[in-house]
Amino acid sequence: MRPSFKVLIAIVLTLAAAGALGAAWVSLVEAPAPKVATSGTAAIGGPFTLVSTNDGKVTDQTYRGKWLLIFFGYTFCPDACPTALNNISVALEKLGADAGKLQPLFVTVDPQRDTREVLAEYLKSFDSRIIGLTGPQDQIDRVVKEYRVYVASQKSETQGDDNYLVSHSAYIYLMDPQGKFVNVIQGSEAGEEIAAWLRKQMAHATS
């Protein structure tokens, strides 16, 4: 991927995190995916220490050697999250043996309600290869900032402690086996489209 394109992605994600996403993103996701460069990587992603639904404490180093497919959301999400997770599940099935190169992660943006147990139960509705990650609020906040995710809790004084929504961006992030950012795709894309996109991105990285 050209350095300038990665910088553009970083700028758009930053604008999204600031609540200022506009037509620039529409044109970005529709642009053909350029080849990956070995330098000039946009500053998206970084180290983390969280709790997974299957292995307990994990870090970014836990998944080295695998392509990471990361989606940020929460279990009380009414539409965007189940849609994205279902699309990822379909994509994994369509990829066949190539899915073994990937580790899909669902990182909560609502750790107050999304405990390890809650995440594990929620993910039973989707492909079993998807691992959930949660952790203390400060650690989640750090990961959200590193990946430039827009998150805004919609708590109000009239709502109960557990009765609130969380606005958040809905992109699927692709990181290479060395933990470097590659590209993003909208979580609303159909599973077949995500699978085709993944094949293209991984092929470009190795060409």
C-alpha positions in Angstrom: 0.0 0.0 0.0 1.4 3.4 -0.9 2.4 5.5 2.1 0.2 8.4 1.0 -2.8 6.1 0.9 -2.1 4.8 4.4 -1.8 8.4 5.7 -5.1 9.1 4.1 -6.7 6.2 6.0 -5.2 7.4 9.2 -6.6 10.9 8.6 -10.1 9.6 7.8 -10.1 7.4 10.9 -9.0 10.3 13.0 -11.8 12.4 11.6 -14.2 9.6 12.3 -13.0 9.3 15.9 -13.7 13.0 16.2 -17.2 12.6 14.9 -16.4 14.4 11.6 -16.6 11.5 9.1 -17.9 12.6 5.7 -17.8 11.9 2.0 -14.0 11.4 2.1 -14.5 7.9 3.6 -17.0 6.9 1.0 -14.5 7.7 -1.8 -11.8 5.9 0.2 -13.5 2.5 0.6 -14.5 2.5 -3.0 -11.0 3.1 -4.3 -9.1 0.1 -5.6 -6.7 -1.4 -3.0 -3.1 -0.5 -3.8 -0.1 -2.7 -3.1 1.3 -2.8 0.4 4.6 -0.9 1.0 7.2 -1.9 3.5 7.7 1.7 4.8 5.5 4.7 5.6 3.0 2.7 7.6 0.2 4.8 9.1 0.2 5.0 12.9 -2.8 2.7 13.4 -2.7 -0.1 15.9 -0.2 -0.8 18.7 0.5 -3.0 21.8 -2.3 -4.2 24.0 -2.8 -6.4 27.0 -6.4 -7.7 27.3 -8.5 -10.7 28.4 -9.7 -13.2 25.8 -12.7 -15.4 25.9 -10.6 -18.5 25.5 -7.1 -18.0 26.8 -7.3 -15.5 29.6 -4.7 -12.7 29.4 -3.3 -12.0 25.9 -1.2 -9.3 24.3 -0.7 -8.2 20.7 2.3 -10.6 20.7 0.0 -13.6 21.3 -1.2 -13.4 17.7 2.0 -12.7 15.9 2.3 -14.9 12.7 -1.4 -14.5 12.0 -3.3 -11.9 10.0 -5.6 -10.1 12.5 -9.2 -9.2 11.5 -10.4 -6.8 14.2 -13.8 -5.4 14.8 -14.7 -3.1 17.7 -18.2 -3.2 19.2 -20.2 -4.4 22.2 -22.7 -7.1 23.0 -25.7 -4.8 23.6 -25.2 -3.3 20.1 -28.6 -3.5 18.3 -27.5 -3.8 14.6 -24.0 -2.9 13.4 -22.1 -5.5 15.6 -24.3 -8.6 14.9 -24.2 -7.6 11.2 -20.5 -7.3 11.1 -19.8 -10.4 13.0 -22.2 -12.4 10.8 -20.5 -11.0 7.7 -17.1 -12.0 9.2 -18.4 -15.5 9.9 -19.6 -15.8 6.3 -16.2 -14.5 5.1 -14.3 -17.1 7.1 -16.4 -19.9 5.6 -15.9 -18.6 2.1 -12.1 -18.4 2.6 -11.9 -22.1 3.2 -8.3 -23.2 4.1 -7.1 -19.6 3.8 -9.1 -18.7 6.9 -6.4 -20.6 8.9 -4.1 -17.7 8.2 -6.4 -15.3 10.1 -7.4 -14.6 13.7 -10.6 -12.7 13.9 -11.0 -10.6 17.1 -14.1 -8.8 18.6 -12.8 -6.1 20.9 -15.5 -4.6 23.2 -15.8 -0.9 23.6 -18.1 -1.4 26.6 -16.1 -3.4 29.2 -18.4 -2.3 32.0 -21.0 -4.7 30.7 -19.0 -7.0 28.5 -17.2 -9.3 30.8 -15.3 -12.3 29.5 -18.3 -14.5 30.3 -20.8 -12.2 28.6 -18.6 -12.0 25.5 -18.1 -15.7 25.3 -21.9 -16.3 25.5 -22.6 -13.6 22.9 -20.1 -15.0 20.4 -21.7 -18.5 20.4 -24.1 -17.0 17.8 -21.2 -16.5 15.3 -18.2 -18.4 13.9 -16.4 -20.2 16.7 -13.0 -18.9 15.4 -13.9 -15.3 16.5 -12.3 -14.5 19.8 -13.6 -11.8 22.1 -11.4 -9.4 24.0 -12.2 -7.3 27.0 -10.3 -5.7 29.9 -10.2 -2.8 32.3 -11.6 0.5 31.0 -8.2 2.2 30.8 -6.8 -0.6 28.7 -9.8 -0.6 26.3 -9.5 3.2 26.1 -5.8 2.8 25.0 -6.6 0.3 22.3 -9.5 2.4 21.0 -7.1 5.4 20.8 -4.4 3.3 19.1 -6.9 2.1 16.4 -8.5 5.5 16.1 -12.0 4.1 16.8 -14.9 6.6 17.4 -16.7 5.6 20.7 -19.3 7.7 22.5 -21.5 6.3 25.3 -25.1 7.5 25.3 -25.8 7.2 29.0 -28.3 9.6 30.4 -29.6 10.3 33.9 -33.0 8.8 33.1 -31.6 5.5 32.0 -30.6 2.6 34.3 -27.0 1.8 34.8 -27.1 -1.0 32.2 -29.6 0.5 29.8 -27.6 2.6 27.3 -26.2 2.5 23.8 -22.7 3.2 22.7 -22.1 4.9 19.4 -19.0 3.6 17.6 -17.4 3.4 14.2 -17.9 0.1 12.4 -14.8 -0.8 10.4 -13.0 -4.1 10.2 -9.3 -3.7 10.6 -6.7 -5.9 8.9 -3.3 -6.2 10.5 -0.5 -8.3 8.9 1.3 -11.2 10.7 3.9 -8.7 12.1 1.2 -6.6 13.6 1.3 -3.7 11.1 -1.8 -2.0 9.8 -2.8 -3.0 6.3 -6.3 -1.7 5.5 -9.9 -1.4 6.6 -13.3 -2.4 5.3 -16.8 -1.5 6.4 -18.4 -4.1 8.7 -21.6 -3.8 6.6 -20.0 -5.3 3.6 -21.3 -8.8 2.7 -19.3 -11.8 3.7 -18.5 -12.7 0.2 -17.1 -9.2 -0.5 -15.0 -9.4 2.7 -13.6 -12.7 1.7 -12.6 -11.4 -1.7 -11.1 -8.3 -0.2 -9.1 -10.4 2.3 -7.7 -12.6 -0.5 -6.7 -9.5 -2.4 -5.1 -7.8 0.6 -3.1 -10.9 1.6 -2.0 -11.6 -1.9 -0.7 -8.0 -2.4 1.2 -8.2 0.9 3.1 -11.3 -0.3 3.6 -10.2 -3.9 
